[in-house]
């Protein structure tokens, strides 16, 4: 009788451990959401202004806007160049 309850307890703990491990694995996966345009702009400006102490805020904003627009144009043309799947 004790052996039966021991088996149930061990199986239950094993199941809880597997569920906990699966939750931990899901929590470490990167988020599939892309970075927003505003966040890209902030990251670009922060990097440019930290690299060059003489670069003004307005100059960094202008350079980053141009860079992001060029990236968007490249992305748009590459997406449009692909044939549509039937």
Number of C-alpha atoms within 10 A of each C-alpha: 5 7 8 8 10 11 11 12 12 11 12 12 12 12 12 12 12 12 12 11 12 11 11 11 10 9 10 8 8 7 8 6 6 7 9 9 12 9 10 15 18 14 12 19 23 15 12 19 16 11 10 10 8 9 13 13 12 10 14 19 18 12 14 20 17 12 14 15 11 12 12 13 12 12 12 11 11 10 11 10 9 8 7 7 4 3
